[in-house]
Amino acid sequence: MQPEMTQDPSRADMEAVAEQVFVALADPSRRSILAALASGGPATATDLANRLPITRQAIAKHLTLLTDAGLVTPEHGERRRVRFRLHSAPMQVAQQFLAAMARDWDSRLDALKDHLER
């Protein structure tokens, strides 16, 4: 499960969320599922299996990991059908984490450049 995010997440919280996002995005099948949800809107595992070359059972397992990472949210509907909706907040946290890391590297590289130019 992903850590609960506050208004001003700590760097450790951001890193934990980012790690889950990166693990989820590492698998091409999960990226395909996210792309299908982004282009087609909320869908059930069966709907996704009909659109993708992935079995329904595999999709269900991937959706569990994507739900745990917070990238999709299940919505319970009629007749016990669960539709999954894309949720972008964890992706935004991962982007913020990468931006902070880039700033850290930029400042270190600038300091190294200044030192070498002396």
N, C-alpha and C positions, 0 to 999 in steps of 0.2 A: 504494500500500500504506500502511496505517496505521502510525504510529510504534509501536515496541514499548513497552508500558507497564511501568513499574517499580512497586514498592510505593507510592512517593510521587512521582507524576508531577509534573514541573515545569509551570509555567503555560504555557510554550511547547508542551509535549507535549499538555497538555489542550486548548489552543487549536487545535492541528493536528487532533486527533481530532474536536473539536467542529465544525470547519470541514467535515470530510468528512461528518459526520452531517447537518449543515445542508444541504449540497449534495444528499445522498441524499434527504432529506426534502422538498426543494423540488419534486420532481416528483410529481404526483398518482398516476401509475401505480406508482411505487416505494412510495408510501404504501399503495396498494391491495394490493400484493404483501406488504408487511410485515403489514398487517391480516389478510390471508388466512392467512399463516403463524402469526400470533398466535392466530387463532380455530380453525384447522384442524390445526395442528401441522406437522411437517416434510412437505415435498412436493417433487416433481420439477417441472421447468419445464413438462412436459406436464400434470401435475396442475393446476398454477396456470393454464395456458391454458384448461383445461376449466372452471375456476371463474370466470375473469375475462374481461372483454371486451377482451383484449389478445392479440396473436398470440404464439405460442411463441417466435418469433425475437426479438420485442421483449422478452419476459420474460427470455430468456437474456441479452440485453444489460443489462437492468436488474439481473439477479442478479449479473452481473460487477461492476457498480458497488457494489451492496450488499455483496458479498463484500469488495471492496477497502476499503470503509468499515468492515468488521468487523461489520456489522449482521446478516449471515447467515453461516453456516458450511456448506460443502459436506460431505456424508457420502457416501462411495462405497459403493454397495451391490452387490447381485448384478446380473449381466448389464449391467455398465457404467452402471447407473442411478445418478444423483447426486441425492440428496435434500438440500434446503436447510432448515436449522434456524435459527430466530430466535436471535440472540445479543445480549443486552441491555447488555453491559459498555460499549460505546462510547456508548450512549444515556445511561448513568449518568455517564460522563465529561462529556458535553455538558451534562447537568443541573448537575454540579458547577461547570463553567466558567460557566454562566449565573448560578448562585448566587453565585459569587465576584465576578462582574461587578456583580451587584445590590448586594452588600455594598459594593463600591467606590463605586458611585453613591450609596448611602444615606449613607455617611460624608461624601462631598463635599456632598451636599444638606444634611446636618445642619450641616456647617461653614458653608455659605452662610447657612442659616437663623440660626445663632448670630451670624454677622457682621452680618446685616441687622437683628437684634433689638437690637443694641447701641446 
